[in-house]
């Protein structure tokens, strides 16, 4: 049984898990948050059919920085960028909105050729869904992604002896995140990560992109 399936079973019937349960305690009400997510999806600069395919075997083509041809733009309090591939094709479109709340820092939506990701950025953690299904919570300090309620470890980041950080899916080391790769604007054509495995399942791919997009937004745009 896959990671996403485990997370979904743990939350069967609970809707948008903590995103819905905790919204009243962190600022805007549930309806406003869900409306904002919908608006953000509408302003994403590209549709899925316009994105370069980044399947289980081509994920390593994703670059580390936004495309030169499509710099960040701002509209209605929202900011957006498109992360390109090594061939300057659109790889992932991102839009986010910041909030002046102690508990809720921002909402963000990402889209690639396969999935749509939603993120609720809080001070100590980030809640994530993929295609409307609950994935889990990324703990910023611990740098781990855990399934909701079950606490199952889905992914974890570990210092690499020479190259930055490695990402493990449970006990499987799958990629290397080069040191400072997202903080160096001269590295526009540099790979976002180096894959250590030859193939990935669809759920593993979704987890990898979830973690990468969270890191990209919090490190490059301080969400």
Secondary structure as a PSIPRED ss2 file (coil, helix, strand):
# PSIPRED VFORMAT (PSIPRED V4.0)

   1 X C   1.000  0.000  0.000
   2 X C   1.000  0.000  0.000
   3 X H   0.000  1.000  0.000
   4 X H   0.000  1.000  0.000
   5 X H   0.000  1.000  0.000
   6 X H   0.000  1.000  0.000
   7 X H   0.000  1.000  0.000
   8 X H   0.000  1.000  0.000
   9 X H   0.000  1.000  0.000
  10 X H   0.000  1.000  0.000
  11 X C   1.000  0.000  0.000
  12 X C   1.000  0.000  0.000
  13 X C   1.000  0.000  0.000
  14 X C   1.000  0.000  0.000
  15 X C   1.000  0.000  0.000
  16 X C   1.000  0.000  0.000
  17 X H   0.000  1.000  0.000
  18 X H   0.000  1.000  0.000
  19 X H   0.000  1.000  0.000
  20 X H   0.000  1.000  0.000
  21 X H   0.000  1.000  0.000
  22 X C   1.000  0.000  0.000
  23 X H   0.000  1.000  0.000
  24 X H   0.000  1.000  0.000
  25 X H   0.000  1.000  0.000
  26 X C   1.000  0.000  0.000
  27 X C   1.000  0.000  0.000
  28 X C   1.000  0.000  0.000
  29 X C   1.000  0.000  0.000
  30 X H   0.000  1.000  0.000
  31 X H   0.000  1.000  0.000
  32 X H   0.000  1.000  0.000
  33 X H   0.000  1.000  0.000
  34 X H   0.000  1.000  0.000
  35 X H   0.000  1.000  0.000
  36 X H   0.000  1.000  0.000
  37 X H   0.000  1.000  0.000
  38 X H   0.000  1.000  0.000
  39 X H   0.000  1.000  0.000
  40 X H   0.000  1.000  0.000
  41 X H   0.000  1.000  0.000
  42 X H   0.000  1.000  0.000
  43 X H   0.000  1.000  0.000
  44 X C   1.000  0.000  0.000
  45 X C   1.000  0.000  0.000
  46 X C   1.000  0.000  0.000
  47 X C   1.000  0.000  0.000
  48 X H   0.000  1.000  0.000
  49 X H   0.000  1.000  0.000
  50 X H   0.000  1.000  0.000
  51 X C   1.000  0.000  0.000
  52 X C   1.000  0.000  0.000
  53 X C   1.000  0.000  0.000
  54 X C   1.000  0.000  0.000
  55 X C   1.000  0.000  0.000
  56 X C   1.000  0.000  0.000
  57 X C   1.000  0.000  0.000
  58 X C   1.000  0.000  0.000
  59 X H   0.000  1.000  0.000
  60 X H   0.000  1.000  0.000
  61 X H   0.000  1.000  0.000
  62 X E   0.000  0.000  1.000
  63 X E   0.000  0.000  1.000
  64 X E   0.000  0.000  1.000
  65 X E   0.000  0.000  1.000
  66 X E   0.000  0.000  1.000
  67 X C   1.000  0.000  0.000
  68 X C   1.000  0.000  0.000
  69 X C   1.000  0.000  0.000
  70 X C   1.000  0.000  0.000
  71 X C   1.000  0.000  0.000
  72 X C   1.000  0.000  0.000
  73 X E   0.000  0.000  1.000
  74 X E   0.000  0.000  1.000
  75 X E   0.000  0.000  1.000
  76 X C   1.000  0.000  0.000
  77 X C   1.000  0.000  0.000
  78 X E   0.000  0.000  1.000
  79 X E   0.000  0.000  1.000
  80 X E   0.000  0.000  1.000
  81 X E   0.000  0.000  1.000
  82 X E   0.000  0.000  1.000
  83 X E   0.000  0.000  1.000
  84 X E   0.000  0.000  1.000
  85 X E   0.000  0.000  1.000
  86 X C   1.000  0.000  0.000
  87 X C   1.000  0.000  0.000
  88 X C   1.000  0.000  0.000
  89 X C   1.000  0.000  0.000
  90 X E   0.000  0.000  1.000
  91 X E   0.000  0.000  1.000
  92 X E   0.000  0.000  1.000
  93 X E   0.000  0.000  1.000
  94 X E   0.000  0.000  1.000
  95 X E   0.000  0.000  1.000
  96 X E   0.000  0.000  1.000
  97 X E   0.000  0.000  1.000
  98 X E   0.000  0.000  1.000
  99 X C   1.000  0.000  0.000
 100 X C   1.000  0.000  0.000
 101 X C   1.000  0.000  0.000
 102 X C   1.000  0.000  0.000
 103 X C   1.000  0.000  0.000
 104 X E   0.000  0.000  1.000
 105 X E   0.000  0.000  1.000
 106 X E   0.000  0.000  1.000
 107 X E   0.000  0.000  1.000
 108 X E   0.000  0.000  1.000
 109 X E   0.000  0.000  1.000
 110 X E   0.000  0.000  1.000
 111 X E   0.000  0.000  1.000
 112 X C   1.000  0.000  0.000
 113 X C   1.000  0.000  0.000
 114 X C   1.000  0.000  0.000
 115 X C   1.000  0.000  0.000
 116 X E   0.000  0.000  1.000
 117 X E   0.000  0.000  1.000
 118 X E   0.000  0.000  1.000
 119 X E   0.000  0.000  1.000
 120 X E   0.000  0.000  1.000
 121 X E   0.000  0.000  1.000
 122 X E   0.000  0.000  1.000
 123 X C   1.000  0.000  0.000
 124 X C   1.000  0.000  0.000
 125 X E   0.000  0.000  1.000
 126 X E   0.000  0.000  1.000
 127 X E   0.000  0.000  1.000
 128 X E   0.000  0.000  1.000
 129 X E   0.000  0.000  1.000
 130 X E   0.000  0.000  1.000
 131 X C   1.000  0.000  0.000
 132 X C   1.000  0.000  0.000
 133 X E   0.000  0.000  1.000
 134 X E   0.000  0.000  1.000
 135 X E   0.000  0.000  1.000
 136 X E   0.000  0.000  1.000
 137 X E   0.000  0.000  1.000
 138 X E   0.000  0.000  1.000
 139 X E   0.000  0.000  1.000
 140 X C   1.000  0.000  0.000
 141 X C   1.000  0.000  0.000
 142 X C   1.000  0.000  0.000
 143 X C   1.000  0.000  0.000
 144 X E   0.000  0.000  1.000
 145 X E   0.000  0.000  1.000
 146 X E   0.000  0.000  1.000
 147 X C   1.000  0.000  0.000
 148 X C   1.000  0.000  0.000
 149 X C   1.000  0.000  0.000
 150 X C   1.000  0.000  0.000
 151 X C   1.000  0.000  0.000
 152 X C   1.000  0.000  0.000
 153 X E   0.000  0.000  1.000
 154 X E   0.000  0.000  1.000
 155 X E   0.000  0.000  1.000
 156 X E   0.000  0.000  1.000
 157 X E   0.000  0.000  1.000
 158 X E   0.000  0.000  1.000
 159 X E   0.000  0.000  1.000
 160 X E   0.000  0.000  1.000
 161 X C   1.000  0.000  0.000
 162 X C   1.000  0.000  0.000
 163 X C   1.000  0.000  0.000
 164 X E   0.000  0.000  1.000
 165 X E   0.000  0.000  1.000
 166 X E   0.000  0.000  1.000
 167 X E   0.000  0.000  1.000
 168 X E   0.000  0.000  1.000
 169 X E   0.000  0.000  1.000
 170 X C   1.000  0.000  0.000
 171 X C   1.000  0.000  0.000
 172 X E   0.000  0.000  1.000
 173 X E   0.000  0.000  1.000
 174 X E   0.000  0.000  1.000
 175 X E   0.000  0.000  1.000
 176 X E   0.000  0.000  1.000
 177 X E   0.000  0.000  1.000
 178 X C   1.000  0.000  0.000
 179 X C   1.000  0.000  0.000
 180 X C   1.000  0.000  0.000
 181 X C   1.000  0.000  0.000
 182 X C   1.000  0.000  0.000
 183 X C   1.000  0.000  0.000
 184 X C   1.000  0.000  0.000
 185 X H   0.000  1.000  0.000
 186 X H   0.000  1.000  0.000
 187 X H   0.000  1.000  0.000
 188 X C   1.000  0.000  0.000
 189 X C   1.000  0.000  0.000
 190 X C   1.000  0.000  0.000
 191 X E   0.000  0.000  1.000
 192 X C   1.000  0.000  0.000
 193 X C   1.000  0.000  0.000
 194 X E   0.000  0.000  1.000
 195 X E   0.000  0.000  1.000
 196 X C   1.000  0.000  0.000
 197 X C   1.000  0.000  0.000
 198 X C   1.000  0.000  0.000
 199 X C   1.000  0.000  0.000
 200 X C   1.000  0.000  0.000
 201 X C   1.000  0.000  0.000
 202 X H   0.000  1.000  0.000
 203 X H   0.000  1.000  0.000
 204 X H   0.000  1.000  0.000
 205 X H   0.000  1.000  0.000
 206 X H   0.000  1.000  0.000
 207 X H   0.000  1.000  0.000
 208 X H   0.000  1.000  0.000
 209 X H   0.000  1.000  0.000
 210 X H   0.000  1.000  0.000
 211 X H   0.000  1.000  0.000
 212 X H   0.000  1.000  0.000
 213 X H   0.000  1.000  0.000
 214 X H   0.000  1.000  0.000
 215 X H   0.000  1.000  0.000
 216 X H   0.000  1.000  0.000
 217 X H   0.000  1.000  0.000
 218 X H   0.000  1.000  0.000
 219 X H   0.000  1.000  0.000
 220 X H   0.000  1.000  0.000
 221 X C   1.000  0.000  0.000
 222 X C   1.000  0.000  0.000
 223 X C   1.000  0.000  0.000
